[in-house]
Amino acid sequence: AVVSTQSTGAVPAPQELGKAFSETYYGTFSKNRAELFKYYHPQAMLTFEGAQVSGHEAINQKLTSLPFQQVQHVVTTVDVQPVPACDGAIIVQILGQLKTDNDPPHGFVQVFTIFPINGAHLIVNDMFRLTLHNN
């Protein structure tokens, strides 16, 4: 789980949860992408640069097959909104720069929907896009 509430039972404020989530997620992404699937709900959906996949196996395959060895996410902003229809659920939008291997940095935006499930917060939707503009 990205952020667990089982030990205390207390649900962090949405902004705190979003910030903790981004630090955990991108820290794991740079150290061991093969562990990221654990942060997703088993039926979660991922749209990565327009390619959509769903479920643990497909998400793990997509994230571990990305064509770079080293990656660093430099987060500029983390915007968070609570989901009114689901207590404890949040939408997180992250804007930043992505640095991979020896490539120049590229801007990116990523949006997550995170639901509280059995004392943990899991990703149910994830949309990632580089902020490249075609002329």
C-alpha positions as a Markdown table, in Angstrom:
| # | Residue | x | y | z |
|---|---|---|---|---|
| 1 | Ala | 0.0 | 0.0 | 0.0 |
| 2 | Val | 1.2 | 3.5 | -0.7 |
| 3 | Val | 0.1 | 4.9 | 2.6 |
| 4 | Ser | -1.2 | 2.7 | 5.4 |
| 5 | Thr | -3.6 | 3.8 | 8.1 |
| 6 | Gln | -3.9 | 0.4 | 9.8 |
| 7 | Ser | -1.5 | 1.2 | 12.7 |
| 8 | Thr | -3.2 | 4.4 | 13.8 |
| 9 | Gly | -6.6 | 4.3 | 12.2 |
| 10 | Ala | -6.2 | 8.0 | 11.5 |
| 11 | Val | -6.7 | 9.2 | 8.0 |
| 12 | Pro | -4.2 | 11.9 | 7.0 |
| 13 | Ala | -5.5 | 15.2 | 5.6 |
| 14 | Pro | -5.8 | 15.0 | 1.8 |
| 15 | Gln | -2.8 | 17.3 | 1.1 |
| 16 | Glu | -0.6 | 15.4 | 3.5 |
| 17 | Leu | -1.7 | 12.1 | 2.0 |
| 18 | Gly | -0.9 | 13.3 | -1.5 |
| 19 | Lys | 2.5 | 14.6 | -0.5 |
| 20 | Ala | 3.4 | 11.3 | 1.3 |
| 21 | Phe | 2.1 | 9.3 | -1.6 |
| 22 | Ser | 4.2 | 11.2 | -4.2 |
| 23 | Glu | 7.4 | 10.7 | -2.1 |
| 24 | Thr | 6.7 | 7.0 | -1.7 |
| 25 | Tyr | 5.7 | 6.3 | -5.2 |
| 26 | Tyr | 8.5 | 8.1 | -7.0 |
| 27 | Gly | 11.1 | 6.9 | -4.5 |
| 28 | Thr | 10.0 | 3.3 | -5.3 |
| 29 | Phe | 9.9 | 4.1 | -9.0 |
| 30 | Ser | 13.6 | 5.2 | -9.0 |
| 31 | Lys | 14.8 | 2.3 | -6.8 |
| 32 | Asn | 12.7 | -0.7 | -7.9 |
| 33 | Arg | 10.0 | -0.4 | -10.5 |
| 34 | Ala | 9.1 | -4.1 | -10.1 |
| 35 | Glu | 7.6 | -3.2 | -6.7 |
| 36 | Leu | 5.2 | -0.5 | -7.9 |
| 37 | Phe | 2.4 | -2.9 | -8.8 |
| 38 | Lys | 1.8 | -3.4 | -5.0 |
| 39 | Tyr | 0.6 | 0.2 | -4.8 |
| 40 | Tyr | -2.2 | -0.5 | -7.3 |
| 41 | His | -5.6 | -2.0 | -6.7 |
| 42 | Pro | -5.8 | -5.4 | -8.5 |
| 43 | Gln | -8.2 | -4.0 | -11.1 |
| 44 | Ala | -6.5 | -0.6 | -11.4 |
| 45 | Met | -6.1 | 1.1 | -14.7 |
| 46 | Leu | -3.0 | 2.8 | -16.1 |
| 47 | Thr | -2.8 | 5.1 | -19.1 |
| 48 | Phe | 0.9 | 5.7 | -20.0 |
| 49 | Glu | 1.4 | 8.0 | -22.9 |
| 50 | Gly | -1.9 | 7.0 | -24.4 |
| 51 | Ala | -1.4 | 3.2 | -23.9 |
| 52 | Gln | -4.0 | 1.8 | -21.5 |
| 53 | Val | -3.6 | -1.3 | -19.4 |
| 54 | Ser | -5.4 | -2.7 | -16.4 |
| 55 | Gly | -4.6 | -5.1 | -13.6 |
| 56 | His | -1.5 | -5.9 | -11.6 |
| 57 | Glu | 0.2 | -8.0 | -14.2 |
| 58 | Ala | -0.3 | -5.6 | -17.1 |
| 59 | Ile | 0.7 | -2.6 | -15.0 |
| 60 | Asn | 3.8 | -4.3 | -13.8 |
| 61 | Gln | 4.7 | -5.4 | -17.3 |
| 62 | Lys | 4.3 | -1.8 | -18.6 |
| 63 | Leu | 6.3 | -0.1 | -15.9 |
| 64 | Thr | 9.2 | -2.6 | -15.8 |
| 65 | Ser | 9.5 | -2.6 | -19.7 |
| 66 | Leu | 10.1 | 1.1 | -19.9 |
| 67 | Pro | 13.3 | 1.7 | -22.0 |
| 68 | Phe | 15.5 | 3.3 | -19.4 |
| 69 | Gln | 17.7 | 2.1 | -16.5 |
| 70 | Gln | 17.9 | 5.2 | -14.3 |
| 71 | Val | 15.1 | 7.5 | -13.6 |
| 72 | Gln | 14.5 | 10.6 | -11.4 |
| 73 | His | 11.3 | 12.4 | -10.9 |
| 74 | Val | 11.7 | 16.1 | -9.8 |
| 75 | Val | 8.3 | 17.1 | -8.4 |
| 76 | Thr | 7.3 | 20.7 | -8.9 |
| 77 | Thr | 3.7 | 20.6 | -7.6 |
| 78 | Val | 1.3 | 18.2 | -5.9 |
| 79 | Asp | -2.3 | 19.2 | -6.2 |
| 80 | Val | -4.8 | 17.2 | -4.2 |
| 81 | Gln | -8.6 | 17.1 | -4.1 |
| 82 | Pro | -10.8 | 14.8 | -1.9 |
| 83 | Val | -13.3 | 12.7 | -3.8 |
| 84 | Pro | -16.7 | 13.8 | -2.4 |
| 85 | Ala | -18.5 | 10.5 | -3.1 |
| 86 | Cys | -15.9 | 8.3 | -1.3 |
| 87 | Asp | -14.7 | 9.2 | 2.2 |
| 88 | Gly | -10.9 | 9.1 | 2.3 |
| 89 | Ala | -10.4 | 8.9 | -1.5 |
| 90 | Ile | -8.3 | 11.6 | -3.3 |
| 91 | Ile | -7.3 | 12.7 | -6.7 |
| 92 | Val | -3.6 | 13.7 | -7.0 |
| 93 | Gln | -2.1 | 15.7 | -9.9 |
| 94 | Ile | 1.6 | 15.9 | -10.0 |
| 95 | Leu | 3.6 | 18.2 | -12.3 |
| 96 | Gly | 7.4 | 17.8 | -12.6 |
| 97 | Gln | 10.4 | 16.9 | -14.6 |
| 98 | Leu | 11.5 | 13.4 | -15.6 |
| 99 | Lys | 15.2 | 12.6 | -16.0 |
| 100 | Thr | 16.1 | 9.2 | -17.5 |
| 101 | Asp | 19.5 | 7.8 | -18.2 |
| 102 | Asn | 21.5 | 10.4 | -20.1 |
| 103 | Asp | 18.5 | 12.1 | -21.8 |
| 104 | Pro | 17.6 | 15.7 | -21.2 |
| 105 | Pro | 14.9 | 16.3 | -18.6 |
| 106 | His | 11.3 | 16.4 | -19.9 |
| 107 | Gly | 8.2 | 17.8 | -18.2 |
| 108 | Phe | 5.5 | 15.4 | -17.1 |
| 109 | Val | 2.1 | 15.4 | -15.6 |
| 110 | Gln | 0.6 | 12.4 | -13.7 |
| 111 | Val | -2.9 | 12.1 | -12.2 |
| 112 | Phe | -3.8 | 9.4 | -9.7 |
| 113 | Thr | -7.1 | 8.4 | -8.1 |
| 114 | Ile | -6.4 | 6.8 | -4.7 |
| 115 | Phe | -9.0 | 4.9 | -2.7 |
| 116 | Pro | -8.8 | 3.7 | 1.0 |
| 117 | Ile | -9.2 | -0.1 | 0.9 |
| 118 | Asn | -8.8 | -2.3 | 4.0 |
| 119 | Gly | -6.7 | 0.2 | 5.9 |
| 120 | Ala | -4.4 | 1.2 | 3.0 |
| 121 | His | -4.6 | 3.7 | 0.2 |
| 122 | Leu | -4.3 | 2.1 | -3.3 |
| 123 | Ile | -4.1 | 3.5 | -6.7 |
| 124 | Val | -7.3 | 2.8 | -8.8 |
| 125 | Asn | -6.5 | 5.1 | -11.7 |
| 126 | Asp | -3.2 | 6.4 | -13.0 |
| 127 | Met | -2.6 | 8.7 | -16.1 |
| 128 | Phe | 0.9 | 9.7 | -17.1 |
| 129 | Arg | 1.9 | 12.0 | -20.0 |
| 130 | Leu | 5.1 | 13.8 | -20.9 |
| 131 | Thr | 4.5 | 17.5 | -21.6 |
| 132 | Leu | 6.0 | 17.4 | -25.1 |
| 133 | His | 4.5 | 19.7 | -27.7 |
| 134 | Asn | 4.5 | 18.8 | -31.4 |
| 135 | Asn | 4.8 | 21.8 | -33.7 |
